Amino acid sequence: MTSYIGEFEATLIQKTAASSLKRHYPSGRFLDLSDSISSETAFSLISMTKCKGGNSKINATSWVPCYEEEEEEEEEEEEEEEEEEEEEEEEEEEEEEEEEEEEEEEEEEEEEEEEEEEEEEEEEEEEEEEEEEEEEEEEEEEEEEEEEEEEEEEEEEEEEEEEEEEEEEEEEEEEEEEEEEEEEEEEEEEEEEEEEEEEEEKKDEEEESKGGERRRKEEEKRRGQEIGEDSLRQEIADRRKN
């Protein structure tokens, strides 16, 4: 059963029950507080009526169930807001997860880049070491070439010295040969002189021998005549033997 009251009474009820109703329905809009009637009377009156929204007269209980509906709507809105917040939180969490994944990917990429850089550095170090080794080898080769050149120069100098010595020896040999030739010529001249002297001596001896033979023959004849031919022959044979 629905009971209606006038505007004046409803206003009194609103003013009187505002503090109590506001505690239960804080989102409602009420008039200034008044002690016209007690809150018990207001609640007893409110409990006797029902909400009739849209009535030309202000219903005493119009705000009670209507505000309950508003509260339900508010609760729904709050729930929706909470759901939205949850969704937002979930989205934020997802975004955070995505960010974390991106950060992880970035970290992995950075690690890969660092590894690549380390590898590049190692390769560069290896290349530098190889270049240093090549330079050292080149230096060693240059040193060896210089040593070889020095050795060749020394050998050339030695060969030149040997050639000079050989030339000197050849000159000395030539001089010796010339001296020998001169000596040989002198010896030949001496030999020729000796031969000439010998020939002259032979000639002299032959002449002397010829003259001696004549004298000897004459003497032999003379002695043969004296001694005899046999004794003379014996004497000649003995001389020949001696």
C-alpha positions, 0 to 999 in steps of 0.5 A: 500500500502506498501512502502519500504526504505533502510537500511540507511534511516531506520537507520536514522529514528530509530536514529531520532525517538528513543526518541519519539518511546521510550516514546510510546514503552519503551520495544523496543531496539533503536540505539543512538539518532540522529537529522538527521531527525525530529520526524514528518518526521519519524512518517510521514514515519512510518505511510506510511508503515506497518510491514513486519517482516522477510523481508531482508531489515529493514522496517521503521515501523517493530518495531511499530506494532510488538512492539504493538504485543509485548506489547499485549503479554506483557500485556497478560503476565502481565495479566497472571502474575497478574492472577497468582499473584491473584491466588497466593494471593488467594492461600495465602489467602486460606493458611492464612484461612487454617492457621487461621482455624488450629490456631483456631483448635489449640486454641480450642484444647488448650482450651480443653486441658486447660479445661481437665487440669482444670478438672484433677486439680479439680479431683486431688483437690477433691481426695486430699480433700477426702484423707485429710478427710479420714486421719482426720477420721482415726486420729479421729478413732485412737483418739477414739480407744486410748480413748477407750483403756484408758477407758478400762485400767482405768476400768481394774484398777478400777476393779483391785482396786475393786477386791483388795478391795473385797479381803480385805473386804473378808479378813476382813470378814474372820477375823471378822468371825474368831473373831466371831467364836472365840468369839462364841467359847469363849461364848460357853466355857463360856456358857459351864462353866456357864452351868457347874456352873449352874449344879453344883449350881443346884446340890448344890441347890438340895442337899441343897434343899434336906437337907432343905426339910428334915429339913423342913419336920422335922420342919413341923412335929414338927410344925404340931404337934404343930399347926396342920396339917391344919394350916401347909397346909395353911401356905405351900399354902401361901408360894407357892403362894408367 
